[in-house]
Amino acid sequence: MLSRVADGMFWLNRYMERTDGMLLTLNTGYLLSFDKEINDYYGYKPLLEYYTNLSVEEISQKQFDTDYVLKYIICDDRNDNSVKNLIFKARENARGSQDKITIELWEHINSMYHFMNAPDLPKKLETSDALNVVKKMSKDLLLYNGILQVTMPRGLGWCFSNIGKHIERCLQTITMTQAYYEPIQYNLDGEEDLLYWRRLLLSLCGYELYLKSYSTISHNRKVVQHVVFNEDFAHSVVYTLDFINTYLNCLFKNSNQSETRSLLNQFGRLKSYVDFTDYHHLTNAQLEDFLFQTKKQLIQFSIDFSKLFFSYT
């Protein structure tokens, strides 16, 4: 496979996964904004901090402004991570990899691109139809993942796609977790109630599983167990790292080059660091350092992976 094609497959799914995570977070904040009985301390702050380049002052001014956030996140050309710009980037990567993706996948990406470029979309976001727009985009991402899973051949392109997808998902999970633990000083023995953690869990699509798995308990430590160490939760750090490891081994199964062994060892150290962390006895300071180091190592792995396969300088 040409390196530019592998690069396209990798970034196609990173962009689509980023879009999916961003829409989950946006949809959660949008729906909860209608509940006036809840004390909302953060509004859209975690969303704006992670997915935009707005200054601290701008985020502080706009974190409760639903109309502004909807437009800025979905269709503002000035926002590099707007849904519109991410779908455009994904489509360009899909175009360069058309001989490796299925026609069904290409047609769906194309339909999403045309929907995002509809001239009346910004106006719809100013009306009561905004909720339908967000729901449609979320369903389109679910459909994209279904088409990808059902129609794509399980070759090299599949491996690069899934490594990109799960790197992006893991980074999202870590960053969103940091966003909700930082304001409470990573206090694992605190008494924050479920309403505090609901926004994080909904943003990671893990609220229902959490309710079924942990009830009538102190939530601060159990949320960490769920979003980081739960092997049955598809957005947990452990789960996503397991997937990356599977597809790395698939890529490297016939390679004895020193560069590939070095990269495998690098990822193995990261995975072992997470696997052998005793979350039952984590202190507050250890949790903060653990999330920081895991994110730092994963970003470095992504950079080194790209240098090896995509000829980045």
ZARO-735673 format. One record per residue: residue number from 0; residue in one letter; chain; x, y, z of N, C-alpha, C in turn. Coordinates in pm, whole numbers, plus 50000, padded with zeros to 5 digits. Each point is the difference from the previous one (the first is absolute). Example, Ala and Ser with C-alpha at 12.3 -4.5 7.8 and 13.67 -1.06 7.14 Angstrom:
<sites>
[0 'a' 'A' [51319 49431 50780] [49911 50119 50000] [50090 50120 50000]]
[1 's' 'A' [49965 50105 49928] [50082 50119 50006] [49923 50109 50073]]
</sites>
This chain:
<sites>
[0 'm' 'A' [50085 49881 50000] [49915 50119 50000] [50089 50124 50000]]
[1 'l' 'A' [49966 50097 49915] [50073 50126 49996] [49985 50074 50134]]
[2 's' 'A' [50106 50069 50042] [49995 50069 50129] [49893 50109 50002]]
[3 'r' 'A' [49979 50067 49885] [49898 50106 49997] [49860 49942 50016]]
[4 'v' 'A' [49978 49877 49949] [49870 49935 50016] [49980 49957 50145]]
[5 'a' 'A' [50105 49942 50058] [49993 49962 50141] [49974 50123 50088]]
[6 'd' 'A' [50067 50109 49968] [49980 50126 50070] [49854 50045 49989]]
[7 'g' 'A' [49945 49989 49880] [49861 50038 49980] [49903 49916 50080]]
[8 'm' 'A' [50023 49869 50007] [49913 49911 50076] [50010 50032 50150]]
[9 'f' 'A' [50122 50024 50045] [50024 50032 50141] [49925 50127 50040]]
[10 'w' 'A' [50015 50107 49921] [49941 50128 50036] [49851 50008 49967]]
[11 'l' 'A' [49954 49926 49902] [49856 49994 49974] [49927 49961 50127]]
[12 'n' 'A' [50047 49895 50065] [49928 49952 50117] [50032 50078 50127]]
[13 'r' 'A' [50116 50065 50004] [50024 50090 50112] [49904 50119 49994]]
[14 'y' 'A' [49984 50056 49882] [49909 50115 49986] [49856 49960 50028]]
[15 'm' 'A' [49958 49883 49953] [49862 49957 50023] [49977 49968 50148]]
[16 'e' 'A' [50097 49940 50064] [49987 49972 50144] [49998 50129 50080]]
[17 'r' 'A' [50081 50097 49960] [49999 50131 50068] [49864 50067 49984]]
[18 't' 'A' [49945 49992 49881] [49868 50056 49975] [49895 49932 50087]]
[19 'd' 'A' [50007 49868 50008] [49905 49922 50079] [50008 50039 50147]]
[20 'g' 'A' [50121 50006 50055] [50016 50037 50140] [49955 50142 50027]]
[21 'm' 'A' [50028 50089 49908] [49961 50140 50016] [49847 50014 49999]]
[22 'l' 'A' [49934 49925 49912] [49854 50007 49994] [49935 49939 50124]]
[23 'l' 'A' [50059 49893 50053] [49949 49942 50124] [50006 50103 50113]]
[24 't' 'A' [50113 50069 50010] [50016 50100 50105] [49907 50119 49978]]
[25 'l' 'A' [49987 50044 49875] [49911 50110 49968] [49854 49964 50028]]
[26 'n' 'A' [49959 49882 49957] [49863 49955 50021] [49967 49990 50148]]
[27 't' 'A' [50096 49950 50079] [49980 49990 50144] [49978 50137 50062]]
[28 'g' 'A' [50090 50093 49968] [49987 50135 50054] [49872 50069 49954]]
[29 'y' 'A' [49963 49978 49874] [49881 50065 49945] [49872 49951 50070]]
[30 'l' 'A' [49989 49868 50018] [49881 49945 50065] [49993 50041 50147]]
[31 'l' 'A' [50114 49997 50069] [50000 50037 50141] [49978 50149 50022]]
[32 's' 'A' [50023 50080 49896] [49978 50145 50014] [49852 50034 50016]]
[33 'f' 'A' [49912 49907 49963] [49856 50023 50016] [49954 49974 50143]]
[34 'd' 'A' [50082 49932 50079] [49962 49967 50138] [50046 50113 50092]]
[35 'k' 'A' [49913 50090 50028] [50034 50119 50078] [50010 49971 50150]]
[36 'e' 'A' [49961 49878 50043] [50006 49967 50141] [50138 49952 50043]]
[37 'i' 'A' [50089 49975 49902] [50134 49953 50028] [50096 50118 50005]]
[38 'n' 'A' [50083 50004 50104] [50104 50102 50006] [50112 49962 49903]]
[39 'd' 'A' [50008 50072 49891] [50098 49970 49896] [50121 50090 50019]]
[40 'y' 'A' [50108 49943 50054] [50118 50079 50031] [50091 50022 49880]]
[41 'y' 'A' [49995 49906 49904] [50098 50002 49892] [49942 50029 49863]]
[42 'g' 'A' [49870 49978 49981] [49941 50023 49869] [50074 49922 49892]]
[43 'y' 'A' [50043 50072 49896] [50072 49938 49889] [50152 50015 50014]]
[44 'k' 'A' [50046 50035 50119] [50143 50028 50018] [50090 49884 49959]]
[45 'p' 'A' [49976 49875 50045] [50088 49890 49957] [50002 49981 49849]]
[46 'l' 'A' [49886 50017 49936] [49991 49988 49855] [50085 50107 49931]]
[47 'l' 'A' [49986 50124 50044] [50073 50111 49938] [50149 49994 50027]]
[48 'e' 'A' [50037 49952 50119] [50143 49990 50033] [50070 49896 49915]]
[49 'y' 'A' [49935 49888 49976] [50066 49890 49929] [49992 50014 49849]]
[50 'y' 'A' [49887 50044 49949] [49977 49995 49856] [50016 50133 49928]]
[51 't' 'A' [50038 50104 50070] [50015 50130 49933] [50131 50065 50044]]
[52 'n' 'A' [50034 50108 49933] [50118 50079 50035] [49962 50133 50064]]
[53 'l' 'A' [49881 50008 50055] [49955 50122 50065] [50086 50029 50123]]
[54 's' 'A' [50018 50127 50029] [50077 50040 50117] [49920 49971 50127]]
[55 'v' 'A' [50068 50006 50113] [49934 49977 50129] [49890 50102 50022]]
[56 'e' 'A' [50026 50124 49961] [49899 50106 50017] [49878 49974 49912]]
[57 'e' 'A' [50024 49959 49875] [49888 49973 49910] [49917 49882 50048]]
[58 'i' 'A' [50065 49897 50051] [49928 49883 50051] [49915 50041 50120]]
[59 's' 'A' [50057 50081 50088] [49926 50046 50117] [49876 50079 49961]]
[60 'q' 'A' [50011 50078 49894] [49886 50081 49954] [49893 49916 49930]]
[61 'k' 'A' [50042 49894 49932] [49907 49927 49913] [49957 49863 50051]]
[62 'q' 'A' [50050 49956 50117] [49978 49862 50042] [49854 49968 50031]]
[63 'f' 'A' [49915 50100 50019] [49858 49976 50023] [49912 50050 49885]]
[64 'd' 'A' [50062 50044 49892] [49927 50055 49886] [49973 49890 49898]]
[65 't' 'A' [49884 49938 50011] [49967 49885 49917] [49997 50035 49852]]
[66 'd' 'A' [49941 50111 49964] [49989 50038 49859] [50139 50018 49937]]
[67 'y' 'A' [50088 50067 50072] [50136 50020 49949] [50073 49867 49986]]
[68 'v' 'A' [49992 49916 50102] [50074 49873 50000] [49952 49909 49888]]
[69 'l' 'A' [49870 49992 49980] [49946 49917 49892] [50060 50039 49866]]
[70 'k' 'A' [49999 50128 49970] [50052 50046 49871] [50151 49984 49991]]
[71 'y' 'A' [50069 50033 50108] [50147 49996 49996] [50050 49857 49987]]
[72 'i' 'A' [49937 49908 50070] [50043 49861 49997] [49957 49930 49871]]
[73 'i' 'A' [49885 50033 49948] [49947 49925 49886] [50045 50055 49865]]
[74 'c' 'A' [49991 50130 49979] [50018 50047 49863] [50084 50127 49984]]
[75 'd' 'A' [50073 50040 50103] [50081 50122 49987] [50132 49967 49929]]
[76 'd' 'A' [50023 50064 49886] [50122 49975 49923] [50126 50042 50074]]
[77 'r' 'A' [49988 50091 50096] [50117 50049 50073] [50049 49897 50103]]
[78 'n' 'A' [49915 49905 50034] [50035 49896 50096] [50054 49879 49925]]
[79 'd' 'A' [50130 49974 50013] [50061 49888 49928] [49937 49866 50036]]
[80 'n' 'A' [49945 49990 50120] [49939 49875 50045] [49848 50006 49996]]
[81 's' 'A' [49942 50088 49921] [49854 49997 49984] [49962 49872 49925]]
[82 'v' 'A' [49878 49956 50019] [49953 49879 49931] [50016 50016 49849]]
[83 'k' 'A' [49967 50118 49951] [50011 50026 49856] [50143 49981 49951]]
[84 'n' 'A' [50097 50056 50071] [50140 49988 49957] [50053 49859 50017]]
[85 'l' 'A' [49959 49930 50106] [50046 49863 50020] [49944 49906 49893]]
[86 'i' 'A' [49874 50019 49964] [49941 49917 49894] [50070 50027 49867]]
[87 'f' 'A' [50036 50126 49976] [50073 50034 49877] [50136 49929 49999]]
[88 'k' 'A' [50071 50006 50112] [50131 49934 50008] [49986 49849 49983]]
[89 'a' 'A' [49899 49943 50062] [49977 49856 49987] [49971 49962 49856]]
[90 'r' 'A' [49920 50083 49932] [49965 49971 49860] [50123 50008 49910]]
[91 'e' 'A' [50088 50096 50026] [50122 50010 49920] [50090 49879 50020]]
[92 'n' 'A' [50009 49951 50123] [50078 49879 50025] [49934 49877 49937]]
[93 'a' 'A' [49867 49997 50003] [49929 49888 49936] [50020 50005 49848]]
[94 'r' 'A' [50001 50120 49943] [50020 50014 49855] [50137 49943 49960]]
[95 'g' 'A' [50102 50026 50080] [50133 49950 49969] [50016 49851 50025]]
[96 's' 'A' [49900 49940 50066] [50008 49856 50032] [49885 49923 49938]]
[97 'q' 'A' [49943 50052 49892] [49878 49942 49946] [50015 49855 49954]]
[98 'd' 'A' [50120 49961 49958] [50018 49862 49957] [50009 49904 50118]]
[99 'k' 'A' [50005 50054 50125] [50009 49915 50118] [49875 50004 50088]]
[100 'i' 'A' [49906 50088 49967] [49874 50004 50075] [49886 49957 49908]]
[101 't' 'A' [49890 49960 50059] [49887 49951 49921] [49917 50116 49945]]
[102 'i' 'A' [49925 49971 49895] [49916 50103 49939] [49893 50047 50097]]
[103 'e' 'A' [49951 49906 50085] [49898 50037 50098] [50054 50102 50099]]
[104 'l' 'A' [50125 49980 50042] [50060 50094 50095] [50023 50136 49935]]
[105 'w' 'A' [50050 50000 49878] [50024 50126 49929] [49871 50077 49979]]
[106 'e' 'A' [49895 49932 49962] [49872 50068 49976] [49944 50060 50128]]
[107 'h' 'A' [50018 49930 50112] [49949 50054 50126] [50080 50122 50044]]
[108 'i' 'A' [50132 49994 49987] [50083 50116 50033] [49960 50119 49912]]
[109 'n' 'A' [49976 49972 49875] [49960 50105 49905] [49867 50063 50040]]
[110 's' 'A' [49906 49917 50042] [49868 50054 50039] [50013 50087 50125]]
[111 'm' 'A' [50088 49961 50093] [50023 50083 50119] [50063 50132 49962]]
[112 'y' 'A' [50093 49995 49906] [50066 50122 49953] [49898 50098 49941]]
[113 'h' 'A' [49910 49951 49917] [49901 50088 49937] [49900 50054 50103]]
[114 'f' 'A' [49966 49920 50100] [49910 50048 50105] [50065 50115 50077]]
[115 'm' 'A' [50129 49985 50031] [50070 50102 50077] [50019 50128 49921]]
[116 'n' 'A' [49998 49991 49868] [50019 50119 49916] [49869 50058 49948]]
[117 'a' 'A' [49889 49952 50051] [49871 50056 49961] [49993 50146 50044]]
[118 'p' 'A' [49957 50092 49911] [50002 50143 50034] [49905 50039 50113]]
[119 'd' 'A' [49896 49917 50025] [49904 50036 50104] [50035 49941 50137]]
[120 'l' 'A' [50112 49928 50010] [50034 49936 50127] [50020 50099 50115]]
[121 'p' 'A' [50076 50111 49981] [50016 50094 50112] [49867 50057 50049]]
[122 'k' 'A' [49906 50023 49909] [49870 50053 50040] [49923 49899 50084]]
[123 'k' 'A' [50010 49872 49963] [49929 49896 50076] [50048 49994 50144]]
[124 'l' 'A' [50128 50031 50022] [50055 49993 50134] [49950 50114 50088]]
[125 'e' 'A' [49933 50097 49941] [49945 50112 50076] [49855 49974 50039]]
[126 't' 'A' [49943 49889 49956] [49859 49970 50023] [49986 49875 50087]]
[127 's' 'A' [49875 49962 50022] [49973 49878 50077] [50043 49874 49926]]
[128 'd' 'A' [50035 50016 49872] [50045 49886 49921] [50145 49959 50031]]
[129 'a' 'A' [50066 50078 50086] [50141 49973 50032] [50018 49861 50059]]
[130 'l' 'A' [49907 49957 50086] [50012 49868 50062] [49994 49890 49896]]
[131 'n' 'A' [49914 50018 49899] [49991 49900 49892] [50128 49993 49919]]
[132 'v' 'A' [50065 50116 49981] [50126 50003 49925] [50106 49921 50076]]
[133 'v' 'A' [50011 50024 50131] [50100 49930 50080] [49971 49850 50002]]
[134 'k' 'A' [49873 49964 50013] [49963 49857 50001] [50033 49934 49867]]
[135 'k' 'A' [49972 50069 49889] [50029 49943 49869] [50150 49977 49982]]
[136 'm' 'A' [50081 50097 50041] [50145 49983 49987] [50050 49885 50086]]
[137 's' 'A' [49945 49987 50121] [50041 49890 50086] [49962 49865 49940]]
[138 'k' 'A' [49882 49992 49940] [49958 49875 49935] [50085 49971 49877]]
[139 'd' 'A' [50039 50105 49929] [50087 49981 49884] [50135 49941 50041]]
[140 'l' 'A' [50051 50041 50118] [50127 49944 50049] [49982 49855 50041]]
[141 'l' 'A' [49886 49968 50061] [49972 49859 50034] [49992 49916 49873]]
[142 'l' 'A' [49934 50054 49898] [49988 49929 49873] [50136 49984 49934]]
[143 'y' 'A' [50083 50103 50010] [50135 49990 49945] [50077 49885 50064]]
[144 'n' 'A' [49994 49991 50132] [50070 49893 50070] [49945 49863 49963]]
[145 'g' 'A' [49869 49993 49978] [49939 49873 49958] [50044 49959 49860]]
[146 'i' 'A' [50001 50096 49908] [50043 49971 49862] [50147 49960 49998]]
[147 'l' 'A' [50081 50071 50078] [50142 49967 50010] [50018 49856 50050]]
[148 'q' 'A' [49926 49963 50103] [50015 49868 50061] [49953 49889 49906]]
[149 'v' 'A' [49893 50025 49927] [49937 49894 49921] [50064 49983 49862]]
[150 't' 'A' [50043 50111 49939] [50039 49991 49858] [50151 50000 49976]]
[151 'm' 'A' [50081 50048 50096] [50143 50015 49972] [50074 49866 50004]]
[152 'p' 'A' [50089 49975 49902] [50084 49880 50005] [50101 50010 50114]]
[153 'r' 'A' [50034 49884 50057] [50090 49997 50116] [50146 49987 49956]]
[154 'g' 'A' [50048 50102 49931] [50138 50001 49956] [50080 50106 50072]]
[155 'l' 'A' [50106 50048 49934] [50084 50103 50061] [49923 50129 50026]]
[156 'g' 'A' [49912 50035 49905] [49921 50121 50018] [49914 49995 50125]]
[157 'w' 'A' [49946 49882 50029] [49920 49980 50120] [50084 50022 50126]]
[158 'c' 'A' [50123 49951 49998] [50090 50016 50115] [50031 50147 50024]]
[159 'f' 'A' [50039 50073 49895] [50032 50141 50016] [49877 50079 50046]]
[160 's' 'A' [49883 49965 49945] [49877 50069 50039] [49973 49985 50149]]
[161 'n' 'A' [50013 49877 50049] [49966 49975 50140] [50103 50054 50096]]
[162 'i' 'A' [50126 50002 49961] [50101 50060 50087] [49973 50150 50014]]
[163 'g' 'A' [49971 50067 49888] [49968 50143 50006] [49876 50026 50083]]
[164 'k' 'A' [49897 49920 49978] [49873 50017 50071] [50019 49988 50151]]
[165 'h' 'A' [50074 49898 50044] [50011 49975 50143] [50104 50088 50069]]
[166 'i' 'A' [50098 50050 49927] [50087 50103 50058] [49917 50124 50031]]
[167 'e' 'A' [49917 50041 49905] [49916 50118 50020] [49902 49979 50114]]
[168 'r' 'A' [49938 49884 50007] [49902 49972 50106] [50066 50000 50137]]
[169 'c' 'A' [50118 49941 50010] [50071 49994 50127] [50037 50140 50048]]
[170 'l' 'A' [50049 50083 49909] [50035 50137 50036] [49877 50079 50046]]
[171 'q' 'A' [49886 49978 49933] [49877 50067 50041] [49962 49960 50142]]
[172 't' 'A' [50005 49870 50029] [49961 49952 50132] [50089 50058 50109]]
[173 'i' 'A' [50129 50001 49977] [50093 50054 50100] [49976 50149 50020]]
[174 't' 'A' [49987 50074 49892] [49985 50145 50009] [49870 50039 50068]]
[175 'm' 'A' [49889 49933 49964] [49872 50031 50064] [50001 49961 50147]]
[176 't' 'A' [50068 49892 50034] [50011 49959 50140] [50078 50105 50079]]
[177 'q' 'A' [50110 50049 49942] [50076 50106 50066] [49914 50124 50022]]
[178 'a' 'A' [49914 50031 49903] [49918 50121 50007] [49905 49999 50119]]
[179 'y' 'A' [49959 49880 50045] [49906 49993 50112] [50068 49970 50133]]
[180 'y' 'A' [50121 49948 49998] [50071 49976 50125] [50084 50121 50042]]
[181 'e' 'A' [50048 50077 49904] [50083 50115 50034] [49929 50100 50090]]
[182 'p' 'A' [49872 50036 49973] [49933 50099 50087] [49983 49952 50144]]
[183 'i' 'A' [50001 49868 50024] [49985 49950 50137] [50134 49949 50055]]
[184 'q' 'A' [50112 50049 49938] [50136 49965 50044] [50023 49848 50003]]
[185 'y' 'A' [49940 49930 49905] [50017 49855 49986] [49969 49926 50132]]
[186 'n' 'A' [49901 50050 50070] [49965 49945 50131] [49923 49869 49985]]
[187 'l' 'A' [50067 49889 50023] [49938 49868 49985] [49913 49962 50119]]
[188 'd' 'A' [50011 50074 50107] [49919 49971 50119] [49889 50103 50019]]
[189 'g' 'A' [49979 50083 49899] [49895 50101 50009] [49861 49941 49990]]
[190 'e' 'A' [49900 50086 50018] [49860 49955 50004] [49918 50062 49887]]
[191 'e' 'A' [50063 50026 49885] [49924 50051 49886] [49892 49898 49962]]
[192 'd' 'A' [49880 50051 49978] [49890 49907 49972] [49996 49961 49853]]
[193 'l' 'A' [49906 49913 49967] [49990 49948 49864] [49968 50109 49899]]
[194 'l' 'A' [49930 50105 50042] [49968 50108 49908] [50127 50070 49950]]
[195 'y' 'A' [50102 50004 50087] [50127 50060 49958] [50066 49916 49891]]
[196 'w' 'A' [49998 49868 50020] [50071 49911 49908] [49917 49964 49878]]
[197 'r' 'A' [49871 50030 50003] [49914 49960 49889] [50044 50060 49867]]
[198 'r' 'A' [50041 50125 50001] [50040 50067 49876] [50123 49932 49938]]
[199 'l' 'A' [50098 49964 50083] [50118 49930 49949] [49961 49864 49944]]
[200 'l' 'A' [49921 49925 50074] [49964 49864 49959] [49915 50000 49873]]
[201 'l' 'A' [49910 50096 49988] [49920 50011 49878] [50087 50040 49881]]
[202 's' 'A' [50097 50087 50024] [50089 50044 49893] [50086 49886 49946]]
[203 'l' 'A' [50023 49899 50084] [50080 49884 49959] [49912 49880 49967]]
[204 'c' 'A' [49870 50022 49996] [49904 49894 49965] [50009 49884 50101]]
[205 'g' 'A' [50023 50035 50128] [50016 49895 50100] [49909 50012 50120]]
[206 'y' 'A' [49898 50085 49992] [49913 50025 50115] [49916 49878 50036]]
[207 'e' 'A' [49938 49940 49899] [49912 49885 50024] [50078 49882 50060]]
[208 'l' 'A' [50116 49970 49942] [50081 49890 50052] [50046 50029 50142]]
[209 'y' 'A' [50032 50124 50030] [50042 50037 50135] [49888 49974 50100]]
[210 'l' 'A' [49877 50039 49966] [49887 49978 50091] [49975 49852 50024]]
[211 'k' 'A' [50023 49919 49898] [49979 49856 50014] [50112 49932 50077]]
[212 's' 'A' [50117 50063 50001] [50117 49936 50061] [50026 50046 50143]]
[213 'y' 'A' [49969 50129 50030] [50033 50055 50132] [49879 50077 50051]]
[214 's' 'A' [49951 49960 50116] [49885 50071 50056] [50021 50024 50150]]
[215 't' 'A' [49940 50107 50049] [50004 50039 50141] [50143 49993 50058]]
[216 'i' 'A' [50091 50067 49932] [50140 49999 50043] [50057 50142 49991]]
[217 's' 'A' [50120 50016 50054] [50073 50125 49980] [50053 50001 49857]]
[218 'h' 'A' [49967 50104 49925] [50022 49998 49855] [50141 50039 49957]]
[219 'n' 'A' [50069 50081 50077] [50125 50060 49951] [50104 49897 49957]]
[220 'r' 'A' [50016 49892 50077] [50097 49898 49965] [49943 49903 49896]]
[221 'k' 'A' [49870 49973 50008] [49939 49904 49908] [49993 50055 49858]]
[222 'v' 'A' [49988 50131 49984] [50000 50059 49866] [50134 49975 49932]]
[223 'v' 'A' [50110 50014 50076] [50132 49970 49946] [50008 49854 49957]]
[224 'q' 'A' [49951 49911 50086] [50001 49858 49967] [49924 49975 49869]]
[225 'h' 'A' [49889 50070 49982] [49915 49978 49883] [50063 50054 49872]]
[226 'v' 'A' [50041 50127 50002] [50044 50063 49875] [50144 49968 49963]]
[227 'v' 'A' [50078 49951 50096] [50140 49968 49972] [50026 49850 49996]]
[228 'f' 'A' [49947 49925 50097] [50042 49862 50019] [49894 49895 49968]]
[229 'n' 'A' [49880 50038 49963] [49894 49903 49972] [50021 49936 49862]]
[230 'e' 'A' [50033 49873 49998] [50028 49930 49875] [49876 49976 49915]]
[231 'd' 'A' [49881 50019 50058] [49875 49979 49927] [49941 50130 49945]]
[232 'f' 'A' [50066 50111 50025] [49950 50131 49955] [50079 50045 49878]]
[233 'a' 'A' [49930 50018 49887] [50067 50023 49872] [50076 50131 49991]]
[234 'h' 'A' [49977 50094 50093] [50073 50127 49999] [50104 50008 50112]]
[235 's' 'A' [50019 49892 50073] [50098 50006 50108] [50142 49999 49943]]
[236 'v' 'A' [50094 50050 50080] [50139 50005 49957] [50055 49859 49977]]
[237 'v' 'A' [49970 49909 50091] [50048 49862 49987] [49947 49935 49873]]
[238 'y' 'A' [49872 50018 49974] [49939 49937 49882] [50062 50052 49871]]
[239 't' 'A' [50016 50131 49990] [50055 50057 49876] [50146 49960 49981]]
[240 'l' 'A' [50077 49994 50108] [50140 49957 49987] [50009 49853 49957]]
[241 'd' 'A' [49907 49918 50046] [49998 49859 49957] [49977 49991 49849]]
[242 'f' 'A' [49910 50083 49949] [49973 50000 49856] [50122 50046 49921]]
[243 'i' 'A' [50064 50106 50045] [50121 50048 49931] [50105 49889 49998]]
[244 'n' 'A' [50017 49932 50112] [50098 49892 50008] [49969 49888 49901]]
[245 't' 'A' [49872 49966 49986] [49960 49895 49907] [50038 50034 49857]]
[246 'y' 'A' [49973 50123 49959] [50025 50037 49860] [50147 50033 49976]]
[247 'l' 'A' [50073 50040 50104] [50145 50014 49987] [50063 49864 49971]]
[248 'n' 'A' [49959 49899 50075] [50053 49865 49978] [49966 49949 49861]]
[249 'c' 'A' [49883 50039 49950] [49960 49961 49864] [50092 50066 49897]]
[250 'l' 'A' [50032 50126 50020] [50089 50070 49907] [50142 49944 50002]]
[251 'f' 'A' [50045 49961 50119] [50142 49964 50017] [50027 49850 49996]]
[252 'k' 'A' [49897 49920 49970] [50016 49855 50016] [50109 49941 49910]]
[253 'n' 'A' [50028 50064 49886] [50102 49947 49909] [50123 50088 49993]]
[254 's' 'A' [50017 50087 50099] [50111 50096 49997] [50099 49972 50113]]
[255 'n' 'A' [50128 50000 49966] [50106 49984 50099] [50091 50123 50006]]
[256 'q' 'A' [49954 50111 49944] [50082 50120 49998] [50015 50056 50142]]
[257 's' 'A' [50114 50061 50025] [50026 50055 50133] [49904 50113 50033]]
[258 'e' 'A' [49959 50078 49896] [49907 50111 50024] [49865 49951 50051]]
[259 't' 'A' [49952 49889 49940] [49870 49948 50043] [50009 49941 50140]]
[260 'r' 'A' [50109 49931 50030] [50016 49945 50135] [50007 50112 50103]]
[261 's' 'A' [50068 50108 49964] [50010 50115 50091] [49863 50061 50027]]
[262 'l' 'A' [49919 50012 49893] [49867 50058 50016] [49910 49908 50083]]
[263 'l' 'A' [50009 49870 49976] [49923 49904 50080] [50039 50006 50147]]
[264 'n' 'A' [50130 50012 50026] [50046 50010 50138] [49950 50129 50065]]
[265 'q' 'A' [50001 50108 49922] [49951 50129 50052] [49853 49989 50039]]
[266 'f' 'A' [49919 49940 49912] [49859 49986 50033] [49979 49901 50114]]
[267 'g' 'A' [50082 49893 50003] [49990 49903 50108] [50023 50062 50136]]
[268 'r' 'A' [50097 50093 50009] [50025 50069 50127] [49880 50083 50041]]
[269 'l' 'A' [49938 50068 49902] [49880 50079 50030] [49886 49911 50049]]
[270 'k' 'A' [49977 49891 49930] [49889 49910 50036] [50024 49937 50137]]
[271 's' 'A' [50124 49961 50028] [50031 49940 50130] [49983 50102 50112]]
[272 'y' 'A' [50037 50126 49971] [49984 50107 50099] [49854 50012 50044]]
[273 'v' 'A' [49909 49987 49904] [49857 50008 50031] [49951 49870 50063]]
[274 'd' 'A' [50036 49887 49941] [49950 49870 50046] [50038 49971 50145]]
[275 'f' 'A' [50120 50044 50040] [50049 49964 50133] [49987 50113 50102]]
[276 't' 'A' [49919 50099 49966] [49969 50104 50098] [49890 49951 50093]]
[277 'd' 'A' [50023 50007 50129] [49903 49954 50100] [49905 50115 50031]]
[278 'y' 'A' [49890 50005 49926] [49908 50113 50016] [49928 49998 50134]]
[279 'h' 'A' [49997 49884 50068] [49932 49994 50131] [50075 50083 50104]]
[280 'h' 'A' [50130 50019 49981] [50080 50070 50100] [50063 50128 49945]]
[281 'l' 'A' [49950 50050 49890] [50050 50125 49945] [49975 50114 50096]]
[282 't' 'A' [50099 50087 50017] [49979 50124 50074] [49959 50109 49900]]
[283 'n' 'A' [49959 50113 50053] [49959 50110 49913] [50114 50045 49910]]
[284 'a' 'A' [50119 50017 50058] [50115 50044 49921] [50040 49895 49897]]
[285 'q' 'A' [49990 49873 50036] [50034 49892 49907] [49902 49995 49882]]
[286 'l' 'A' [49873 50026 50026] [49901 50002 49892] [50032 50111 49901]]
[287 'e' 'A' [50028 50118 50049] [50035 50112 49912] [50121 49967 49915]]
[288 'd' 'A' [50104 49946 50063] [50121 49965 49927] [49975 49886 49902]]
[289 'f' 'A' [49918 49903 50041] [49970 49886 49913] [49932 50046 49870]]
[290 'l' 'A' [49899 50084 50011] [49930 50048 49881] [50093 50082 49911]]
[291 'f' 'A' [50080 50086 50063] [50094 50083 49924] [50103 49915 49926]]
[292 'q' 'A' [50059 49904 50069] [50104 49917 49939] [49944 49910 49891]]
[293 't' 'A' [49881 49945 50021] [49939 49914 49900] [49971 50077 49872]]
[294 'k' 'A' [49946 50119 50015] [49972 50084 49884] [50128 50041 49928]]
[295 'k' 'A' [50101 50039 50077] [50128 50041 49943] [50063 49885 49922]]
[296 'q' 'A' [50000 49880 50055] [50062 49885 49934] [49921 49961 49874]]
[297 'l' 'A' [49868 50011 50006] [49919 49963 49884] [50021 50099 49885]]
[298 'i' 'A' [50010 50129 50032] [50027 50101 49897] [50136 49974 49935]]
[299 'q' 'A' [50100 49969 50083] [50133 49971 49945] [49998 49874 49914]]
[300 'f' 'A' [49926 49899 50043] [49988 49879 49918] [49935 50032 49865]]
[301 's' 'A' [49895 50081 50000] [49932 50037 49876] [50096 50072 49905]]
[302 'i' 'A' [50082 50090 50055] [50099 50072 49919] [50101 49903 49940]]
[303 'd' 'A' [50053 49909 50082] [50100 49905 49952] [49941 49900 49901]]
[304 'f' 'A' [49876 49960 50023] [49931 49911 49906] [49987 50068 49864]]
[305 's' 'A' [49962 50126 50000] [49983 50074 49874] [50133 50018 49928]]
[306 'k' 'A' [50105 50027 50077] [50132 50016 49938] [50044 49871 49931]]
[307 'l' 'A' [49972 49886 50063] [50044 49872 49945] [49924 49962 49874]]
[308 'f' 'A' [49868 50022 50000] [49919 49949 49889] [49968 50105 49894]]
[309 'f' 'A' [49996 50127 50038] [49951 50100 49908] [50110 50095 49954]]
[310 's' 'A' [50124 49971 50032] [50114 50079 49954] [49992 50145 50044]]
[311 'y' 'A' [49948 50024 50122] [49998 50135 50051] [50140 50042 50042]]
[312 't' 'A' [50032 50127 49977] [50130 50051 50043] [49985 50076 50130]]
</sites>
